[in-house]
Amino acid sequence: MIAELAVVERDGFAESRHLGTLVALAADGSVAFAAGDPSAPILPRSSVKPWQAVACRSVGLSLDDAGTAISAGSHTGEDAHVVLTRSILLGAGLSEDALGCPPDWPEDVPTRNALIAGGGAASPVRMNCSGKHAAMLAACVGQGWDVAGYLRPDHPLQQRVRTVIEDATGAPVTHVTTDGCGAPLFGTTTLGLARAAARLVTAPAGSPERTVADAMRAEPFFVGGTGQVNTLLMERVPGVLAKGGAEGVLVAAADDGRAVAMKVVDGSPRATTMLAVAALAFLGVDVSGAGDLAEVPVLGGGRPVGRIRLGADLSALR
């Protein structure tokens, strides 16, 4: 079962509709709101990077806040992201040649334009998942595990990732496949993702979970980048952790465990941050600093001619 999450209106005409599932949890872990079937299997994509980072830390990897944040992030390929990723690799005695993610251009447009103007090329270290891959490689070096095969689903590190995800979500993995970056991807549910986020932010101080959560909120630039919506949401709403994934997945949690997770079935992320802000507000989180993140204008000729609004099945969030 799926629900109408958002409607794209152009001069009052409902041009498009985004369907999917969304669940919001109260601080005590109870379901405060649900639309669609939050127990249906989903592929969480990069929204599970925090738990991949937890797995690395749980086997002994120690990084500072910035390094931990980029290991749990989807960075925009800016120069500071590249410098930090390379430093994680260097600390493990590796070069960027060890990265198993595919080459890519920076998502940050000015950085990409500068790279092209300077005769640069797409590279794995500019790929948004390179921080995660660098951390995985460093964790393997620390444990004496095979580095060349670190992306195999049966590799000890990836088996640890699977265990961490199952423990955090409280549910068995629903499907195993390969993410866009080449890493194993373990399926879960929207409800499981929300529960995992709540447990991440409320874990005991000093635990791998809490260390990752605190680092992401302390260094939001390394979770995303300049102008990236996860970064902006964490900067503007103190205490909130946010991590999106490809194909319309997003999870966010306040520091007391109030959490929201969603999956948009058409894969579009254009309404997900707006929906997260609305759901957090419904839960009583102070999102007054979110500003324009709570609104998504629809443009015509460069000026607003409409907006994306909450769908009929989210009317209770208004």
C-alpha positions in Angstrom: 0.0 0.0 0.0 1.3 3.4 -1.0 0.1 6.9 -0.1 -0.1 10.3 -1.8 2.8 12.1 -0.1 3.1 15.3 -2.2 1.4 17.1 -5.1 3.1 19.4 -7.6 0.9 22.3 -8.4 1.4 24.7 -11.3 -1.0 27.7 -11.2 -3.4 25.6 -9.2 -3.2 22.6 -11.6 -2.1 19.3 -10.0 0.6 18.5 -12.5 2.3 15.6 -10.7 1.9 13.4 -7.6 4.5 11.7 -5.6 3.4 8.4 -3.9 5.2 6.4 -1.3 5.4 5.6 2.4 6.2 7.8 5.4 6.4 7.1 9.1 7.0 9.4 12.1 8.0 8.0 15.5 7.4 9.7 18.9 10.3 9.9 21.3 9.1 6.7 23.0 9.4 4.8 19.7 5.7 4.5 19.1 4.3 5.3 15.7 2.8 8.8 15.8 1.9 8.9 12.1 2.1 6.6 9.1 1.1 6.9 5.5 1.3 3.9 3.2 2.8 0.6 4.5 6.0 1.4 6.5 6.7 -2.3 6.9 7.0 -2.9 3.2 10.6 -3.7 2.0 12.6 -0.8 0.5 16.2 -0.3 -0.6 17.5 2.4 1.7 20.4 3.4 -0.5 22.7 6.0 1.0 20.4 6.7 3.9 22.1 3.7 5.6 25.6 5.3 5.4 25.5 6.2 9.1 25.2 2.5 10.0 28.0 1.6 7.6 30.1 4.1 9.5 29.0 2.5 12.8 30.2 -0.9 11.5 33.6 0.6 10.7 33.9 2.2 14.1 32.7 -0.9 15.9 35.6 -2.9 14.5 38.2 -0.4 15.7 38.3 2.5 13.1 38.9 5.8 14.9 38.5 9.1 13.0 37.9 12.6 14.1 34.5 14.3 13.7 35.1 15.4 10.2 36.4 12.0 9.1 33.5 10.2 10.8 31.0 12.6 9.2 32.3 12.0 5.7 32.4 8.3 6.3 28.6 8.5 6.9 28.0 11.1 4.2 27.3 11.7 0.6 29.6 14.5 -0.1 29.4 16.9 -3.1 33.0 16.4 -4.3 34.4 19.7 -3.2 38.2 20.1 -2.6 37.9 19.8 1.2 36.0 16.5 0.8 38.8 15.2 -1.5 41.5 16.3 0.9 39.8 14.6 3.9 39.1 11.4 2.0 42.7 11.2 0.9 43.9 11.7 4.4 41.8 8.8 5.7 43.4 6.6 3.0 46.9 7.9 3.7 46.4 7.1 7.4 45.8 3.5 6.5 48.8 3.4 4.2 46.6 3.4 1.0 46.2 5.7 -2.0 43.0 6.6 -3.8 43.8 3.8 -6.3 42.4 1.4 -3.6 38.9 3.0 -3.8 36.3 0.6 -5.3 33.7 3.2 -6.1 33.4 4.3 -9.8 34.8 7.6 -11.1 32.5 10.6 -11.1 32.4 14.3 -11.4 31.8 16.5 -8.3 28.1 17.2 -7.6 29.0 20.7 -6.6 28.6 22.7 -9.8 31.4 25.4 -9.2 33.9 22.6 -8.3 32.9 20.6 -11.3 33.2 23.6 -13.6 36.6 24.5 -12.2 37.8 20.9 -12.6 36.7 20.8 -16.2 38.3 24.2 -16.9 41.5 23.0 -15.5 41.6 19.9 -17.7 40.7 17.6 -14.8 38.7 14.3 -15.2 36.1 12.3 -13.3 37.7 10.2 -10.5 36.6 7.9 -7.7 37.8 10.3 -5.0 35.3 12.9 -6.3 32.4 10.4 -6.2 30.0 11.2 -3.4 30.6 7.8 -1.6 34.4 8.0 -1.6 34.5 9.0 2.1 32.5 5.9 3.0 34.8 3.7 0.9 37.9 5.2 2.4 36.6 4.4 5.9 35.8 0.9 4.9 39.2 0.4 3.5 40.9 1.9 6.6 38.7 -0.4 8.9 39.9 -3.4 6.9 43.5 -2.4 7.2 43.1 -2.0 10.9 41.7 -5.6 11.2 44.1 -7.2 8.8 41.2 -8.1 6.4 41.5 -8.4 2.7 41.4 -5.0 1.1 41.0 -6.0 -2.5 37.7 -7.8 -1.7 36.2 -5.3 0.7 33.1 -4.9 -1.4 32.1 -8.6 -1.4 28.9 -9.2 0.5 30.6 -12.1 2.3 33.6 -10.0 3.4 33.9 -9.7 7.2 33.3 -6.0 7.1 30.2 -6.2 5.0 28.9 -9.0 7.2 29.4 -6.6 10.2 27.5 -3.9 8.3 24.6 -6.3 7.8 24.6 -7.2 11.5 24.6 -3.5 12.5 21.7 -2.7 10.2 19.6 -5.7 11.4 20.3 -4.7 15.0 19.5 -1.1 14.5 16.3 -1.6 12.5 15.1 -4.5 14.6 14.3 -6.5 11.5 16.1 -9.0 9.2 17.6 -7.8 5.9 14.9 -8.1 3.2 17.1 -8.1 0.1 20.8 -8.0 -0.8 22.0 -6.2 -3.9 24.7 -3.7 -5.0 24.4 0.0 -4.5 25.4 2.6 -7.1 28.9 3.0 -5.6 29.5 -0.8 -5.7 29.1 -1.5 -2.0 26.6 -4.2 -0.8 23.2 -2.8 -0.2 21.0 -4.4 2.5 17.2 -3.9 2.2 15.1 -2.9 5.1 11.8 -1.1 5.7 10.8 2.5 6.2 9.8 1.7 9.7 13.1 0.0 10.4 15.0 3.0 9.0 13.1 5.3 11.4 13.7 3.0 14.4 17.4 2.8 13.5 17.7 6.6 13.3 16.0 7.0 16.7 18.5 4.5 18.2 21.4 6.2 16.6 20.8 9.6 18.2 19.8 8.2 21.6 22.6 5.7 22.0 24.9 6.1 25.0 27.6 8.7 24.7 30.8 7.2 23.4 29.1 4.3 21.7 29.9 3.8 18.0 26.3 4.8 17.2 26.3 8.0 19.2 29.8 8.9 18.0 28.6 8.8 14.4 25.4 10.8 15.2 27.3 13.5 17.1 30.0 13.8 14.4 27.4 14.2 11.6 25.7 17.0 13.5 29.0 18.6 14.4 30.3 18.5 10.8 27.3 18.7 8.5 29.4 20.1 5.6 31.2 16.7 5.4 27.8 14.8 5.4 26.8 16.7 2.2 28.4 20.0 1.1 27.8 23.6 0.2 24.0 24.1 -0.2 23.2 20.4 0.0 19.9 19.8 1.7 21.0 17.3 4.4 23.7 19.8 5.4 21.3 22.7 5.4 18.7 20.9 7.5 21.3 20.0 10.1 22.7 23.5 10.2 19.3 25.2 10.5 17.6 22.8 13.0 20.1 22.1 15.8 20.1 18.6 17.1 18.5 17.1 14.0 20.4 14.4 12.1 19.4 13.9 8.4 20.6 11.5 5.7 19.0 11.1 2.3 19.5 8.3 -0.2 19.0 7.9 -3.9 15.5 7.0 -5.3 13.6 9.2 -2.8 14.7 7.9 0.5 15.3 10.1 3.6 15.6 9.7 7.3 15.8 12.4 9.9 15.8 12.3 13.7 15.8 14.8 16.6 18.2 14.3 19.5 15.5 12.8 21.8 14.6 10.0 19.3 11.7 11.6 17.4 12.3 10.3 13.9 10.8 10.3 10.4 11.7 8.1 7.4 10.2 7.9 3.9 10.5 6.3 0.5 9.1 8.0 -2.6 8.3 5.2 -5.1 9.0 7.2 -8.3 12.5 7.9 -6.9 12.3 11.7 -6.9 13.8 13.4 -4.0 12.4 16.9 -4.8 9.8 16.8 -2.0 11.6 14.7 0.6 13.2 17.5 2.7 9.9 19.4 2.7 8.1 16.3 3.9 10.7 15.7 6.6 10.3 19.2 7.9 6.5 18.9 8.0 6.8 15.5 9.8 9.3 16.8 12.3 7.0 19.8 13.0 4.1 17.4 13.5 6.2 15.6 16.1 6.8 18.9 17.9 10.3 19.6 16.8 11.1 23.3 16.5 11.8 23.6 12.8 11.5 27.4 12.7 15.0 27.7 11.4 14.3 25.5 8.4 13.1 28.5 6.4 12.7 27.8 2.7 13.4 24.1 3.2 9.7 23.8 4.3 8.6 25.1 0.9 9.4 23.9 -2.7 8.5 26.4 -5.3 7.5 25.4 -8.8 9.1 27.8 -11.4 7.9 29.2 -14.7 10.2 31.4 -16.6 12.4 31.6 -13.5 9.7 32.9 -11.1 7.4 30.9 -8.8 4.1 29.9 -10.4 3.2 27.1 -8.0 4.5 24.9 -5.3 4.8 21.4 -4.0 2.3 20.8 -1.3 1.5 17.9 1.1 -0.5 15.1 -0.4 -4.0 14.1 0.7 -2.7 11.3 2.8 -0.5 13.7 4.8 -3.2 16.1 5.6 -2.8 15.4 9.3 0.7 16.9 9.2 -0.6 20.4 8.2 
